Amino acid sequence: MKKIISRLTILAIPLGILFGVFLPKFCLKISFIGTIYINILKFMVIPLIFLNISYTIYKALTKKEKIITKSIGLFILMFVVTFLITSLIIFIIKPNFTINLENFKWDGESVDLNFTNIITNIFPDNIISPFANNSLFTIILLALLFGYSSSKVKNIESVMEDINGLSEIFKKMLEIILYLNPLAVFTLIASSVANYKLDIILMGIKYILIAYLCSIIIMFIVMMLPVWICKKINPITYIKNCGKVWLMTITSCSSLATLPLTLKTCTDNFKIPKSKNDIVVSLGCAINFCGGAVSFAILGLLCSKMFGIEISALNFVLMLLTALVINMAAPGIPNGGVVIGATYLSLFKIPLDFIGFYSGLYKILDMAYTTLNVTGDITASILLNKKNS
């Protein structure tokens, strides 16, 4: 069934473009379907973010393994380096996105860099408002505190397992909703093309090419080069050992679905001890998202440029830190990055007009992003656990 949905989603892209070009009025009338779909995903993802982060932090702290601390440190380093390299690539190539901005209806405000306001808004006066207002910063901080506090309470295991179970229920609900993905992608792309004509199509092609160029460069510099230098595993051997994993990530676009094969590859092909490998790769599946670093860097920088919003040094640092934190909350299901991406842009008052078309492109983009995520887990496990050859 999932293969059928994936194929229909890919088919929905050219169909949406054709309908948008030749039947624009019809496409604009059905655009509400895509809007409802995005709203449902945003509604579902907030509780899932809280549950996922709470349980992940709890498990990491209760195991009291030094490898966990090292893993988190390495994951953070890989993410930051990936974000910076991607940003540098964008700065060097300076992609020109020429599109008629008169078609974009946006009444938002410029980015507010008032540090006092930013900090004050993170801490509301009641526990309901963060969830009611989708205040992602506050929800993440609350989840971190909840997970940490849970690790300090005795006989809490059953409660936290219930929280994990509830998280799994929300994931399953999202998976069911995502069966509507082909229809949603069709309506979102069709309405975008109907609104923005060929400009948005050409922009989408450019966006995909830029994303894959950045992903290939990151794959070599951040994933293969450190393993080659530190563990003497050359890129050709690395690629041969990871081939089956990459086929899985490309077809499933899910780190969770690939996890069993990732663990097996690390143990069998790279000869990493199973006990330590299981901890690093499993933790990485939850919080290590180098693909997310590429995704957020491109999305934030290109969309801000598209709408004429200047990114100062302070704002760039905030974008990096925000991306680092909210990547922990990315749902382990296909297309979850669309919702997180929209939330990311909204935090910095960047218009969301591009997100409709972006959701149609995301299946293609997610093939590269998921591959980077999983490959980052493999690289981290090799660097932390494998003895030098």
Summary of the structure (lengths in Angstrom):
residues: 389
radius of gyration: 20.7
end to end distance: 43.2
largest distance: 63.9
contacts: 1322
relative contact order: 0.18
helix: 82%
strand: 0%
